[in-house]
Amino acid sequence: MVCPLLFKAAAGSSVDKLYNNSIVFHAGANNKVVSNHVINQKGIGDAVDENNRYRDNSNDLVPQIVGLRALTSPWNLVTSLISAPCLSSTFCTIQQSPHTLPANWNNLAPEAK
């Protein structure tokens, strides 16, 4: 997982290439177009592979709204609105929250190459 401030630092870094760094986004509140541009510009690698760079849960409201994922997957916005109460521990456990872990967490590829 990456801290948005660290990613912003990479984007604003005066270092041309950051080849020794890798990234994966879990429940990212980041825009994919902007993120991919910075990743390609700085030569940042993927922790697993490009297809698993974004490990958002389709029921997570944060990437859908803040990350603008709902623009390309409007149905995910509907399901994330239904799941929105689980963003609070008042209604669900932390483990049940769609923002805590990516979808299919147990089936994800290992993070080390």
Backbone hydrogen bonds, N-H to C=O, Kabsch-Sander energy under -0.5 kcal/mol:
donor,donor_aa,acceptor,acceptor_aa,energy
7,F,3,C,-2.1
8,K,4,P,-2.4
9,A,5,L,-2.1
10,A,6,L,-2.0
11,A,7,F,-2.1
12,G,8,K,-2.1
13,S,9,A,-0.6
13,S,10,A,-0.7
18,L,42,K,-4.2
21,N,18,L,-1.9
23,I,45,G,-1.4
25,F,53,R,-3.4
26,H,24,V,-0.6
27,A,25,F,-0.6
27,A,55,R,-0.6
32,K,67,G,-0.6
35,S,31,N,-2.8
36,N,32,K,-3.1
37,H,33,V,-1.7
38,V,34,V,-2.2
39,I,35,S,-2.8
40,N,36,N,-2.6
41,Q,37,H,-2.8
42,K,38,V,-2.6
43,G,39,I,-0.8
44,I,39,I,-1.8
45,G,21,N,-2.8
47,A,23,I,-2.1
52,N,49,D,-1.5
53,R,50,E,-1.2
55,R,25,F,-3.3
55,R,53,R,-0.6
58,S,56,D,-0.5
60,D,57,N,-2.3
61,L,59,N,-0.6
64,Q,60,D,-1.1
65,I,61,L,-2.3
66,V,62,V,-1.7
67,G,62,V,-1.2
68,L,65,I,-0.6
69,R,63,P,-2.1
70,A,64,Q,-1.9
71,L,68,L,-1.1
72,T,69,R,-1.3
73,S,69,R,-1.5
76,N,73,S,-1.0
77,L,73,S,-0.9
77,L,74,P,-0.5
78,V,74,P,-1.3
79,T,75,W,-2.2
80,S,76,N,-2.3
81,L,77,L,-2.0
82,I,78,V,-1.8
83,S,79,T,-1.7
84,A,80,S,-0.6
86,C,83,S,-1.9
87,L,84,A,-2.3
88,S,85,P,-1.6
91,F,85,P,-0.5
91,F,88,S,-1.2
92,C,88,S,-1.5
96,Q,93,T,-0.6
97,S,93,T,-0.9
97,S,94,I,-0.7
100,T,97,S,-0.9
101,L,97,S,-0.8
105,W,102,P,-1.0
107,N,104,N,-1.9
108,L,105,W,-1.2
